[in-house]
């Protein structure tokens, strides 16, 4: 039985990577946008053919009164 977070089994990580690599490129981008939105970013998915590398654009909160415009590029590499 694991006694610390460093000793936790990694089977779930392997399964997550396997599922991420099975996604289509567009599904992967949409999943990444979903995760970033959960962290407070306000993003619009703009990826696709001819997107010139930008997959999402929007704003990221920096403080309660300040935000920044962001452009996001998602990358998925083979393991």
mmCIF file of the N, C-alpha and C atoms, coordinates in Angstrom:
data_MODEL
# 
_entry.id   MODEL 
# 
loop_
_atom_site.group_PDB 
_atom_site.id 
_atom_site.type_symbol 
_atom_site.label_atom_id 
_atom_site.label_alt_id 
_atom_site.label_comp_id 
_atom_site.label_asym_id 
_atom_site.label_entity_id 
_atom_site.label_seq_id 
_atom_site.pdbx_PDB_ins_code 
_atom_site.Cartn_x 
_atom_site.Cartn_y 
_atom_site.Cartn_z 
_atom_site.occupancy 
_atom_site.B_iso_or_equiv 
_atom_site.pdbx_formal_charge 
_atom_site.auth_seq_id 
_atom_site.auth_comp_id 
_atom_site.auth_asym_id 
_atom_site.auth_atom_id 
_atom_site.pdbx_PDB_model_num 
ATOM 1   N N  . UNK A 1 1  ? 0.848   -1.181 0.000   1.00 0.00 ? 1  UNK A N  1 
ATOM 2   C CA . UNK A 1 1  ? 0.000   0.000  0.000   1.00 0.00 ? 1  UNK A CA 1 
ATOM 3   C C  . UNK A 1 1  ? 0.894   1.245  0.000   1.00 0.00 ? 1  UNK A C  1 
ATOM 4   N N  . UNK A 1 2  ? 0.581   2.254  -0.854  1.00 0.00 ? 2  UNK A N  1 
ATOM 5   C CA . UNK A 1 2  ? 1.409   3.459  -0.911  1.00 0.00 ? 2  UNK A CA 1 
ATOM 6   C C  . UNK A 1 2  ? 1.376   4.222  0.404   1.00 0.00 ? 2  UNK A C  1 
ATOM 7   N N  . UNK A 1 3  ? 2.513   4.781  0.775   1.00 0.00 ? 3  UNK A N  1 
ATOM 8   C CA . UNK A 1 3  ? 2.582   5.546  2.016   1.00 0.00 ? 3  UNK A CA 1 
ATOM 9   C C  . UNK A 1 3  ? 2.726   7.044  1.754   1.00 0.00 ? 3  UNK A C  1 
ATOM 10  N N  . UNK A 1 4  ? 3.035   7.427  0.510   1.00 0.00 ? 4  UNK A N  1 
ATOM 11  C CA . UNK A 1 4  ? 3.149   8.842  0.158   1.00 0.00 ? 4  UNK A CA 1 
ATOM 12  C C  . UNK A 1 4  ? 2.703   9.029  -1.292  1.00 0.00 ? 4  UNK A C  1 
ATOM 13  N N  . UNK A 1 5  ? 2.392   10.279 -1.675  1.00 0.00 ? 5  UNK A N  1 
ATOM 14  C CA . UNK A 1 5  ? 1.977   10.522 -3.061  1.00 0.00 ? 5  UNK A CA 1 
ATOM 15  C C  . UNK A 1 5  ? 3.021   10.090 -4.088  1.00 0.00 ? 5  UNK A C  1 
ATOM 16  N N  . UNK A 1 6  ? 4.298   10.136 -3.714  1.00 0.00 ? 6  UNK A N  1 
ATOM 17  C CA . UNK A 1 6  ? 5.359   9.737  -4.636  1.00 0.00 ? 6  UNK A CA 1 
ATOM 18  C C  . UNK A 1 6  ? 5.350   8.242  -4.918  1.00 0.00 ? 6  UNK A C  1 
ATOM 19  N N  . UNK A 1 7  ? 4.729   7.476  -4.042  1.00 0.00 ? 7  UNK A N  1 
ATOM 20  C CA . UNK A 1 7  ? 4.725   6.027  -4.185  1.00 0.00 ? 7  UNK A CA 1 
ATOM 21  C C  . UNK A 1 7  ? 3.421   5.489  -4.782  1.00 0.00 ? 7  UNK A C  1 
ATOM 22  N N  . UNK A 1 8  ? 2.503   6.375  -5.178  1.00 0.00 ? 8  UNK A N  1 
ATOM 23  C CA . UNK A 1 8  ? 1.219   5.934  -5.723  1.00 0.00 ? 8  UNK A CA 1 
ATOM 24  C C  . UNK A 1 8  ? 1.426   5.164  -7.018  1.00 0.00 ? 8  UNK A C  1 
ATOM 25  N N  . UNK A 1 9  ? 0.594   4.153  -7.262  1.00 0.00 ? 9  UNK A N  1 
ATOM 26  C CA . UNK A 1 9  ? 0.683   3.425  -8.533  1.00 0.00 ? 9  UNK A CA 1 
ATOM 27  C C  . UNK A 1 9  ? 0.445   4.387  -9.701  1.00 0.00 ? 9  UNK A C  1 
ATOM 28  N N  . UNK A 1 10 ? 1.078   4.139  -10.823 1.00 0.00 ? 10 UNK A N  1 
ATOM 29  C CA . UNK A 1 10 ? 0.965   5.033  -11.974 1.00 0.00 ? 10 UNK A CA 1 
ATOM 30  C C  . UNK A 1 10 ? 0.054   4.483  -13.058 1.00 0.00 ? 10 UNK A C  1 
ATOM 31  N N  . UNK A 1 11 ? -0.702  3.443  -12.778 1.00 0.00 ? 11 UNK A N  1 
ATOM 32  C CA . UNK A 1 11 ? -1.574  2.848  -13.798 1.00 0.00 ? 11 UNK A CA 1 
ATOM 33  C C  . UNK A 1 11 ? -2.557  3.871  -14.349 1.00 0.00 ? 11 UNK A C  1 
ATOM 34  N N  . UNK A 1 12 ? -3.091  4.752  -13.505 1.00 0.00 ? 12 UNK A N  1 
ATOM 35  C CA . UNK A 1 12 ? -4.052  5.735  -13.991 1.00 0.00 ? 12 UNK A CA 1 
ATOM 36  C C  . UNK A 1 12 ? -3.396  6.723  -14.954 1.00 0.00 ? 12 UNK A C  1 
ATOM 37  N N  . UNK A 1 13 ? -2.116  7.038  -14.737 1.00 0.00 ? 13 UNK A N  1 
ATOM 38  C CA . UNK A 1 13 ? -1.412  7.955  -15.630 1.00 0.00 ? 13 UNK A CA 1 
ATOM 39  C C  . UNK A 1 13 ? -1.228  7.320  -16.998 1.00 0.00 ? 13 UNK A C  1 
ATOM 40  N N  . UNK A 1 14 ? -0.870  6.049  -17.018 1.00 0.00 ? 14 UNK A N  1 
ATOM 41  C CA . UNK A 1 14 ? -0.713  5.333  -18.284 1.00 0.00 ? 14 UNK A CA 1 
ATOM 42  C C  . UNK A 1 14 ? -2.034  5.270  -19.038 1.00 0.00 ? 14 UNK A C  1 
ATOM 43  N N  . UNK A 1 15 ? -3.121  5.027  -18.313 1.00 0.00 ? 15 UNK A N  1 
ATOM 44  C CA . UNK A 1 15 ? -4.447  4.966  -18.942 1.00 0.00 ? 15 UNK A CA 1 
ATOM 45  C C  . UNK A 1 15 ? -4.859  6.328  -19.484 1.00 0.00 ? 15 UNK A C  1 
ATOM 46  N N  . UNK A 1 16 ? -4.596  7.384  -18.737 1.00 0.00 ? 16 UNK A N  1 
ATOM 47  C CA . UNK A 1 16 ? -4.916  8.732  -19.202 1.00 0.00 ? 16 UNK A CA 1 
ATOM 48  C C  . UNK A 1 16 ? -4.155  9.052  -20.486 1.00 0.00 ? 16 UNK A C  1 
ATOM 49  N N  . UNK A 1 17 ? -2.867  8.783  -20.519 1.00 0.00 ? 17 UNK A N  1 
ATOM 50  C CA . UNK A 1 17 ? -2.071  9.035  -21.723 1.00 0.00 ? 17 UNK A CA 1 
ATOM 51  C C  . UNK A 1 17 ? -2.579  8.221  -22.906 1.00 0.00 ? 17 UNK A C  1 
ATOM 52  N N  . UNK A 1 18 ? -2.944  6.972  -22.660 1.00 0.00 ? 18 UNK A N  1 
ATOM 53  C CA . UNK A 1 18 ? -3.463  6.128  -23.734 1.00 0.00 ? 18 UNK A CA 1 
ATOM 54  C C  . UNK A 1 18 ? -4.734  6.737  -24.315 1.00 0.00 ? 18 UNK A C  1 
ATOM 55  N N  . UNK A 1 19 ? -5.622  7.195  -23.456 1.00 0.00 ? 19 UNK A N  1 
ATOM 56  C CA . UNK A 1 19 ? -6.879  7.784  -23.931 1.00 0.00 ? 19 UNK A CA 1 
ATOM 57  C C  . UNK A 1 19 ? -6.654  9.105  -24.647 1.00 0.00 ? 19 UNK A C  1 
ATOM 58  N N  . UNK A 1 20 ? -5.741  9.929  -24.148 1.00 0.00 ? 20 UNK A N  1 
ATOM 59  C CA . UNK A 1 20 ? -5.439  11.203 -24.815 1.00 0.00 ? 20 UNK A CA 1 
ATOM 60  C C  . UNK A 1 20 ? -4.896  10.972 -26.217 1.00 0.00 ? 20 UNK A C  1 
ATOM 61  N N  . UNK A 1 21 ? -4.072  9.952  -26.369 1.00 0.00 ? 21 UNK A N  1 
ATOM 62  C CA . UNK A 1 21 ? -3.484  9.666  -27.683 1.00 0.00 ? 21 UNK A CA 1 
ATOM 63  C C  . UNK A 1 21 ? -4.479  9.030  -28.644 1.00 0.00 ? 21 UNK A C  1 
ATOM 64  N N  . UNK A 1 22 ? -5.568  8.480  -28.124 1.00 0.00 ? 22 UNK A N  1 
ATOM 65  C CA . UNK A 1 22 ? -6.601  7.910  -28.987 1.00 0.00 ? 22 UNK A CA 1 
ATOM 66  C C  . UNK A 1 22 ? -7.549  8.979  -29.529 1.00 0.00 ? 22 UNK A C  1 
ATOM 67  N N  . UNK A 1 23 ? -7.562  10.166 -28.919 1.00 0.00 ? 23 UNK A N  1 
ATOM 68  C CA . UNK A 1 23 ? -8.463  11.242 -29.348 1.00 0.00 ? 23 UNK A CA 1 
ATOM 69  C C  . UNK A 1 23 ? -8.040  11.774 -30.708 1.00 0.00 ? 23 UNK A C  1 
ATOM 70  N N  . UNK A 1 24 ? -9.019  12.284 -31.447 1.00 0.00 ? 24 UNK A N  1 
ATOM 71  C CA . UNK A 1 24 ? -8.696  12.996 -32.685 1.00 0.00 ? 24 UNK A CA 1 
ATOM 72  C C  . UNK A 1 24 ? -8.003  14.303 -32.305 1.00 0.00 ? 24 UNK A C  1 
ATOM 73  N N  . UNK A 1 25 ? -7.278  14.918 -33.231 1.00 0.00 ? 25 UNK A N  1 
ATOM 74  C CA . UNK A 1 25 ? -6.627  16.192 -32.917 1.00 0.00 ? 25 UNK A CA 1 
ATOM 75  C C  . UNK A 1 25 ? -7.614  17.263 -32.429 1.00 0.00 ? 25 UNK A C  1 
ATOM 76  N N  . UNK A 1 26 ? -8.773  17.353 -33.062 1.00 0.00 ? 26 UNK A N  1 
ATOM 77  C CA . UNK A 1 26 ? -9.763  18.363 -32.658 1.00 0.00 ? 26 UNK A CA 1 
ATOM 78  C C  . UNK A 1 26 ? -10.310 18.038 -31.267 1.00 0.00 ? 26 UNK A C  1 
ATOM 79  N N  . UNK A 1 27 ? -10.599 16.774 -30.995 1.00 0.00 ? 27 UNK A N  1 
ATOM 80  C CA . UNK A 1 27 ? -11.100 16.384 -29.676 1.00 0.00 ? 27 UNK A CA 1 
ATOM 81  C C  . UNK A 1 27 ? -10.059 16.696 -28.606 1.00 0.00 ? 27 UNK A C  1 
ATOM 82  N N  . UNK A 1 28 ? -8.786  16.457 -28.895 1.00 0.00 ? 28 UNK A N  1 
ATOM 83  C CA . UNK A 1 28 ? -7.718  16.764 -27.938 1.00 0.00 ? 28 UNK A CA 1 
ATOM 84  C C  . UNK A 1 28 ? -7.684  18.262 -27.637 1.00 0.00 ? 28 UNK A C  1 
ATOM 85  N N  . UNK A 1 29 ? -7.780  19.094 -28.687 1.00 0.00 ? 29 UNK A N  1 
ATOM 86  C CA . UNK A 1 29 ? -7.785  20.543 -28.493 1.00 0.00 ? 29 UNK A CA 1 
ATOM 87  C C  . UNK A 1 29 ? -8.987  20.966 -27.658 1.00 0.00 ? 29 UNK A C  1 
ATOM 88  N N  . UNK A 1 30 ? -10.157 20.420 -27.947 1.00 0.00 ? 30 UNK A N  1 
ATOM 89  C CA . UNK A 1 30 ? -11.357 20.783 -27.203 1.00 0.00 ? 30 UNK A CA 1 
ATOM 90  C C  . UNK A 1 30 ? -11.244 20.362 -25.739 1.00 0.00 ? 30 UNK A C  1 
ATOM 91  N N  . UNK A 1 31 ? -10.637 19.210 -25.483 1.00 0.00 ? 31 UNK A N  1 
ATOM 92  C CA . UNK A 1 31 ? -10.427 18.758 -24.114 1.00 0.00 ? 31 UNK A CA 1 
ATOM 93  C C  . UNK A 1 31 ? -9.488  19.716 -23.376 1.00 0.00 ? 31 UNK A C  1 
ATOM 94  N N  . UNK A 1 32 ? -8.421  20.136 -24.033 1.00 0.00 ? 32 UNK A N  1 
ATOM 95  C CA . UNK A 1 32 ? -7.482  21.078 -23.413 1.00 0.00 ? 32 UNK A CA 1 
ATOM 96  C C  . UNK A 1 32 ? -8.166  22.411 -23.108 1.00 0.00 ? 32 UNK A C  1 
ATOM 97  N N  . UNK A 1 33 ? -8.994  22.893 -24.026 1.00 0.00 ? 33 UNK A N  1 
ATOM 98  C CA . UNK A 1 33 ? -9.737  24.133 -23.792 1.00 0.00 ? 33 UNK A CA 1 
ATOM 99  C C  . UNK A 1 33 ? -10.655 23.963 -22.584 1.00 0.00 ? 33 UNK A C  1 
ATOM 100 N N  . UNK A 1 34 ? -11.325 22.819 -22.501 1.00 0.00 ? 34 UNK A N  1 
ATOM 101 C CA . UNK A 1 34 ? -12.194 22.534 -21.350 1.00 0.00 ? 34 UNK A CA 1 
ATOM 102 C C  . UNK A 1 34 ? -11.401 22.617 -20.038 1.00 0.00 ? 34 UNK A C  1 
ATOM 103 N N  . UNK A 1 35 ? -10.231 21.978 -20.000 1.00 0.00 ? 35 UNK A N  1 
ATOM 104 C CA . UNK A 1 35 ? -9.418  22.002 -18.775 1.00 0.00 ? 35 UNK A CA 1 
ATOM 105 C C  . UNK A 1 35 ? -8.987  23.424 -18.415 1.00 0.00 ? 35 UNK A C  1 
ATOM 106 N N  . UNK A 1 36 ? -8.552  24.190 -19.407 1.00 0.00 ? 36 UNK A N  1 
ATOM 107 C CA . UNK A 1 36 ? -8.113  25.564 -19.142 1.00 0.00 ? 36 UNK A CA 1 
ATOM 108 C C  . UNK A 1 36 ? -9.274  26.440 -18.675 1.00 0.00 ? 36 UNK A C  1 
ATOM 109 N N  . UNK A 1 37 ? -10.467 26.195 -19.209 1.00 0.00 ? 37 UNK A N  1 
ATOM 110 C CA . UNK A 1 37 ? -11.642 26.936 -18.735 1.00 0.00 ? 37 UNK A CA 1 
ATOM 111 C C  . UNK A 1 37 ? -11.919 26.618 -17.270 1.00 0.00 ? 37 UNK A C  1 
ATOM 112 N N  . UNK A 1 38 ? -11.701 25.386 -16.868 1.00 0.00 ? 38 UNK A N  1 
ATOM 113 C CA . UNK A 1 38 ? -11.913 24.999 -15.465 1.00 0.00 ? 38 UNK A CA 1 
ATOM 114 C C  . UNK A 1 38 ? -10.946 25.753 -14.542 1.00 0.00 ? 38 UNK A C  1 
ATOM 115 N N  . UNK A 1 39 ? -9.813  26.219 -15.071 1.00 0.00 ? 39 UNK A N  1 
ATOM 116 C CA . UNK A 1 39 ? -8.845  27.002 -14.305 1.00 0.00 ? 39 UNK A CA 1 
ATOM 117 C C  . UNK A 1 39 ? -9.095  28.500 -14.419 1.00 0.00 ? 39 UNK A C  1 
ATOM 118 N N  . UNK A 1 40 ? -10.231 28.880 -15.022 1.00 0.00 ? 40 UNK A N  1 
ATOM 119 C CA . UNK A 1 40 ? -10.621 30.283 -15.037 1.00 0.00 ? 40 UNK A CA 1 
ATOM 120 C C  . UNK A 1 40 ? -10.354 31.044 -16.325 1.00 0.00 ? 40 UNK A C  1 
ATOM 121 N N  . UNK A 1 41 ? -9.733  30.426 -17.306 1.00 0.00 ? 41 UNK A N  1 
ATOM 122 C CA . UNK A 1 41 ? -9.512  31.120 -18.562 1.00 0.00 ? 41 UNK A CA 1 
ATOM 123 C C  . UNK A 1 41 ? -10.815 31.180 -19.348 1.00 0.00 ? 41 UNK A C  1 
ATOM 124 N N  . UNK A 1 42 ? -11.027 32.276 -20.051 1.00 0.00 ? 42 UNK A N  1 
ATOM 125 C CA . UNK A 1 42 ? -12.185 32.420 -20.923 1.00 0.00 ? 42 UNK A CA 1 
ATOM 126 C C  . UNK A 1 42 ? -11.678 32.260 -22.348 1.00 0.00 ? 42 UNK A C  1 
ATOM 127 N N  . UNK A 1 43 ? -11.870 31.066 -22.921 1.00 0.00 ? 43 UNK A N  1 
ATOM 128 C CA . UNK A 1 43 ? -11.283 30.741 -24.212 1.00 0.00 ? 43 UNK A CA 1 
ATOM 129 C C  . UNK A 1 43 ? -12.330 30.368 -25.252 1.00 0.00 ? 43 UNK A C  1 
ATOM 130 N N  . UNK A 1 44 ? -11.989 30.666 -26.501 1.00 0.00 ? 44 UNK A N  1 
ATOM 131 C CA . UNK A 1 44 ? -12.753 30.208 -27.652 1.00 0.00 ? 44 UNK A CA 1 
ATOM 132 C C  . UNK A 1 44 ? -11.839 29.323 -28.472 1.00 0.00 ? 44 UNK A C  1 
ATOM 133 N N  . UNK A 1 45 ? -12.311 28.129 -28.801 1.00 0.00 ? 45 UNK A N  1 
ATOM 134 C CA . UNK A 1 45 ? -11.517 27.205 -29.627 1.00 0.00 ? 45 UNK A CA 1 
ATOM 135 C C  . UNK A 1 45 ? -11.543 27.705 -31.066 1.00 0.00 ? 45 UNK A C  1 
ATOM 136 N N  . UNK A 1 46 ? -10.366 27.946 -31.641 1.00 0.00 ? 46 UNK A N  1 
ATOM 137 C CA . UNK A 1 46 ? -10.268 28.433 -33.016 1.00 0.00 ? 46 UNK A CA 1 
ATOM 138 C C  . UNK A 1 46 ? -9.392  27.528 -33.868 1.00 0.00 ? 46 UNK A C  1 
ATOM 139 N N  . UNK A 1 47 ? -8.963  26.395 -33.308 1.00 0.00 ? 47 UNK A N  1 
ATOM 140 C CA . UNK A 1 47 ? -8.067  25.494 -34.013 1.00 0.00 ? 47 UNK A CA 1 
ATOM 141 C C  . UNK A 1 47 ? -8.721  24.859 -35.219 1.00 0.00 ? 47 UNK A C  1 
ATOM 142 N N  . UNK A 1 48 ? -7.897  24.212 -35.997 1.00 0.00 ? 48 UNK A N  1 
ATOM 143 C CA . UNK A 1 48 ? -8.350  23.529 -37.200 1.00 0.00 ? 48 UNK A CA 1 
ATOM 144 C C  . UNK A 1 48 ? -7.389  23.795 -38.335 1.00 0.00 ? 48 UNK A C  1 
ATOM 145 N N  . UNK A 1 49 ? -7.741  23.338 -39.506 1.00 0.00 ? 49 UNK A N  1 
ATOM 146 C CA . UNK A 1 49 ? -6.886  23.536 -40.667 1.00 0.00 ? 49 UNK A CA 1 
ATOM 147 C C  . UNK A 1 49 ? -6.676  25.026 -40.915 1.00 0.00 ? 49 UNK A C  1 
ATOM 148 N N  . UNK A 1 50 ? -5.419  25.410 -41.079 1.00 0.00 ? 50 UNK A N  1 
ATOM 149 C CA . UNK A 1 50 ? -5.089  26.802 -41.360 1.00 0.00 ? 50 UNK A CA 1 
ATOM 150 C C  . UNK A 1 50 ? -5.130  27.713 -40.151 1.00 0.00 ? 50 UNK A C  1 
ATOM 151 N N  . UNK A 1 51 ? -5.063  27.164 -38.941 1.00 0.00 ? 51 UNK A N  1 
ATOM 152 C CA . UNK A 1 51 ? -5.133  28.002 -37.737 1.00 0.00 ? 51 UNK A CA 1 
ATOM 153 C C  . UNK A 1 51 ? -3.808  28.678 -37.420 1.00 0.00 ? 51 UNK A C  1 
ATOM 154 N N  . UNK A 1 52 ? -2.785  28.401 -38.195 1.00 0.00 ? 52 UNK A N  1 
ATOM 155 C CA . UNK A 1 52 ? -1.449  28.994 -38.025 1.00 0.00 ? 52 UNK A CA 1 
ATOM 156 C C  . UNK A 1 52 ? -0.892  28.767 -36.617 1.00 0.00 ? 52 UNK A C  1 
ATOM 157 N N  . UNK A 1 53 ? -1.262  27.653 -36.005 1.00 0.00 ? 53 UNK A N  1 
ATOM 158 C CA . UNK A 1 53 ? -0.697  27.276 -34.717 1.00 0.00 ? 53 UNK A CA 1 
ATOM 159 C C  . UNK A 1 53 ? -1.494  27.707 -33.511 1.00 0.00 ? 53 UNK A C  1 
ATOM 160 N N  . UNK A 1 54 ? -2.448  28.613 -33.666 1.00 0.00 ? 54 UNK A N  1 
ATOM 161 C CA . UNK A 1 54 ? -3.251  29.065 -32.531 1.00 0.00 ? 54 UNK A CA 1 
ATOM 162 C C  . UNK A 1 54 ? -4.492  28.183 -32.442 1.00 0.00 ? 54 UNK A C  1 
ATOM 163 N N  . UNK A 1 55 ? -4.671  27.540 -31.299 1.00 0.00 ? 55 UNK A N  1 
ATOM 164 C CA . UNK A 1 55 ? -5.800  26.627 -31.115 1.00 0.00 ? 55 UNK A CA 1 
ATOM 165 C C  . UNK A 1 55 ? -6.929  27.236 -30.291 1.00 0.00 ? 55 UNK A C  1 
ATOM 166 N N  . UNK A 1 56 ? -6.616  28.227 -29.485 1.00 0.00 ? 56 UNK A N  1 
ATOM 167 C CA . UNK A 1 56 ? -7.639  28.901 -28.674 1.00 0.00 ? 56 UNK A CA 1 
ATOM 168 C C  . UNK A 1 56 ? -7.161  30.316 -28.383 1.00 0.00 ? 56 UNK A C  1 
ATOM 169 N N  . UNK A 1 57 ? -8.118  31.200 -28.213 1.00 0.00 ? 57 UNK A N  1 
ATOM 170 C CA . UNK A 1 57 ? -7.795  32.597 -27.886 1.00 0.00 ? 57 UNK A CA 1 
ATOM 171 C C  . UNK A 1 57 ? -8.811  33.093 -26.868 1.00 0.00 ? 57 UNK A C  1 
ATOM 172 N N  . UNK A 1 58 ? -8.361  33.990 -26.000 1.00 0.00 ? 58 UNK A N  1 
ATOM 173 C CA . UNK A 1 58 ? -9.273  34.524 -24.990 1.00 0.00 ? 58 UNK A CA 1 
ATOM 174 C C  . UNK A 1 58 ? -8.545  35.331 -23.952 1.00 0.00 ? 58 UNK A C  1 
ATOM 175 N N  . UNK A 1 59 ? -9.053  35.265 -22.719 1.00 0.00 ? 59 UNK A N  1 
ATOM 176 C CA . UNK A 1 59 ? -8.447  36.029 -21.626 1.00 0.00 ? 59 UNK A CA 1 
ATOM 177 C C  . UNK A 1 59 ? -8.124  35.115 -20.454 1.00 0.00 ? 59 UNK A C  1 
ATOM 178 N N  . UNK A 1 60 ? -7.077  35.496 -19.746 1.00 0.00 ? 60 UNK A N  1 
ATOM 179 C CA . UNK A 1 60 ? -6.656  34.776 -18.549 1.00 0.00 ? 60 UNK A CA 1 
ATOM 180 C C  . UNK A 1 60 ? -6.638  35.760 -17.385 1.00 0.00 ? 60 UNK A C  1 
ATOM 181 N N  . UNK A 1 61 ? -7.318  35.438 -16.289 1.00 0.00 ? 61 UNK A N  1 
ATOM 182 C CA . UNK A 1 61 ? -7.304  36.335 -15.134 1.00 0.00 ? 61 UNK A CA 1 
ATOM 183 C C  . UNK A 1 61 ? -5.918  36.354 -14.481 1.00 0.00 ? 61 UNK A C  1 
ATOM 184 N N  . UNK A 1 62 ? -5.466  37.543 -14.139 1.00 0.00 ? 62 UNK A N  1 
ATOM 185 C CA . UNK A 1 62 ? -4.178  37.681 -13.457 1.00 0.00 ? 62 UNK A CA 1 
ATOM 186 C C  . UNK A 1 62 ? -4.379  38.135 -12.014 1.00 0.00 ? 62 UNK A C  1 
ATOM 187 N N  . UNK A 1 63 ? -5.505  38.780 -11.756 1.00 0.00 ? 63 UNK A N  1 
ATOM 188 C CA . UNK A 1 63 ? -5.887  39.224 -10.417 1.00 0.00 ? 63 UNK A CA 1 
ATOM 189 C C  . UNK A 1 63 ? -7.389  39.521 -10.476 1.00 0.00 ? 63 UNK A C  1 
ATOM 190 N N  . UNK A 1 64 ? -7.986  39.892 -9.380  1.00 0.00 ? 64 UNK A N  1 
ATOM 191 C CA . UNK A 1 64 ? -9.418  40.204 -9.424  1.00 0.00 ? 64 UNK A CA 1 
ATOM 192 C C  . UNK A 1 64 ? -9.774  41.369 -10.355 1.00 0.00 ? 64 UNK A C  1 
ATOM 193 N N  . UNK A 1 65 ? -8.800  42.222 -10.682 1.00 0.00 ? 65 UNK A N  1 
ATOM 194 C CA . UNK A 1 65 ? -9.094  43.386 -11.529 1.00 0.00 ? 65 UNK A CA 1 
ATOM 195 C C  . UNK A 1 65 ? -8.271  43.437 -12.812 1.00 0.00 ? 65 UNK A C  1 
ATOM 196 N N  . UNK A 1 66 ? -7.428  42.446 -13.051 1.00 0.00 ? 66 UNK A N  1 
ATOM 197 C CA . UNK A 1 66 ? -6.540  42.482 -14.202 1.00 0.00 ? 66 UNK A CA 1 
ATOM 198 C C  . UNK A 1 66 ? -6.580  41.154 -14.941 1.00 0.00 ? 66 UNK A C  1 
ATOM 199 N N  . UNK A 1 67 ? -6.633  41.228 -16.273 1.00 0.00 ? 67 UNK A N  1 
ATOM 200 C CA . UNK A 1 67 ? -6.590  40.013 -17.093 1.00 0.00 ? 67 UNK A CA 1 
ATOM 201 C C  . UNK A 1 67 ? -5.691  40.276 -18.291 1.00 0.00 ? 67 UNK A C  1 
ATOM 202 N N  . UNK A 1 68 ? -5.330  39.216 -18.986 1.00 0.00 ? 68 UNK A N  1 
ATOM 203 C CA . UNK A 1 68 ? -4.466  39.329 -20.152 1.00 0.00 ? 68 UNK A CA 1 
ATOM 204 C C  . UNK A 1 68 ? -5.085  38.563 -21.313 1.00 0.00 ? 68 UNK A C  1 
ATOM 205 N N  . UNK A 1 69 ? -4.895  39.081 -22.507 1.00 0.00 ? 69 UNK A N  1 
ATOM 206 C CA . UNK A 1 69 ? -5.311  38.362 -23.703 1.00 0.00 ? 69 UNK A CA 1 
ATOM 207 C C  . UNK A 1 69 ? -4.291  37.266 -23.956 1.00 0.00 ? 69 UNK A C  1 
ATOM 208 N N  . UNK A 1 70 ? -4.781  36.053 -24.248 1.00 0.00 ? 70 UNK A N  1 
ATOM 209 C CA . UNK A 1 70 ? -3.886  34.922 -24.463 1.00 0.00 ? 70 UNK A CA 1 
ATOM 210 C C  . UNK A 1 70 ? -4.239  34.194 -25.756 1.00 0.00 ? 70 UNK A C  1 
ATOM 211 N N  . UNK A 1 71 ? -3.218  33.638 -26.363 1.00 0.00 ? 71 UNK A N  1 
ATOM 212 C CA . UNK A 1 71 ? -3.373  32.721 -27.484 1.00 0.00 ? 71 UNK A CA 1 
ATOM 213 C C  . UNK A 1 71 ? -2.718  31.419 -27.045 1.00 0.00 ? 71 UNK A C  1 
ATOM 214 N N  . UNK A 1 72 ? -3.406  30.285 -27.261 1.00 0.00 ? 72 UNK A N  1 
ATOM 215 C CA . UNK A 1 72 ? -2.939  29.012 -26.759 1.00 0.00 ? 72 UNK A CA 1 
ATOM 216 C C  . UNK A 1 72 ? -2.703  28.052 -27.922 1.00 0.00 ? 72 UNK A C  1 
ATOM 217 N N  . UNK A 1 73 ? -1.582  27.369 -27.862 1.00 0.00 ? 73 UNK A N  1 
ATOM 218 C CA . UNK A 1 73 ? -1.268  26.332 -28.848 1.00 0.00 ? 73 UNK A CA 1 
ATOM 219 C C  . UNK A 1 73 ? -1.111  25.016 -28.091 1.00 0.00 ? 73 UNK A C  1 
ATOM 220 N N  . UNK A 1 74 ? -1.905  24.017 -28.482 1.00 0.00 ? 74 UNK A N  1 
ATOM 221 C CA . UNK A 1 74 ? -1.829  22.721 -27.854 1.00 0.00 ? 74 UNK A CA 1 
ATOM 222 C C  . UNK A 1 74 ? -0.905  21.814 -28.664 1.00 0.00 ? 74 UNK A C  1 
ATOM 223 N N  . UNK A 1 75 ? -0.120  21.019 -27.975 1.00 0.00 ? 75 UNK A N  1 
ATOM 224 C CA . UNK A 1 75 ? 0.781   20.058 -28.624 1.00 0.00 ? 75 UNK A CA 1 
ATOM 225 C C  . UNK A 1 75 ? 0.582   18.701 -27.978 1.00 0.00 ? 75 UNK A C  1 
ATOM 226 N N  . UNK A 1 76 ? 0.543   17.690 -28.811 1.00 0.00 ? 76 UNK A N  1 
ATOM 227 C CA . UNK A 1 76 ? 0.441   16.316 -28.314 1.00 0.00 ? 76 UNK A CA 1 
ATOM 228 C C  . UNK A 1 76 ? 1.511   15.521 -29.040 1.00 0.00 ? 76 UNK A C  1 
ATOM 229 N N  . UNK A 1 77 ? 2.447   14.994 -28.284 1.00 0.00 ? 77 UNK A N  1 
ATOM 230 C CA . UNK A 1 77 ? 3.547   14.221 -28.859 1.00 0.00 ? 77 UNK A CA 1 
ATOM 231 C C  . UNK A 1 77 ? 3.370   12.747 -28.567 1.00 0.00 ? 77 UNK A C  1 
ATOM 232 N N  . UNK A 1 78 ? 3.877   11.917 -29.444 1.00 0.00 ? 78 UNK A N  1 
ATOM 233 C CA . UNK A 1 78 ? 3.851   10.479 -29.225 1.00 0.00 ? 78 UNK A CA 1 
ATOM 234 C C  . UNK A 1 78 ? 4.718   10.154 -28.010 1.00 0.00 ? 78 UNK A C  1 
ATOM 235 N N  . UNK A 1 79 ? 4.281   9.176  -27.222 1.00 0.00 ? 79 UNK A N  1 
ATOM 236 C CA . UNK A 1 79 ? 5.079   8.834  -26.032 1.00 0.00 ? 79 UNK A CA 1 
ATOM 237 C C  . UNK A 1 79 ? 6.456   8.277  -26.399 1.00 0.00 ? 79 UNK A C  1 
# 
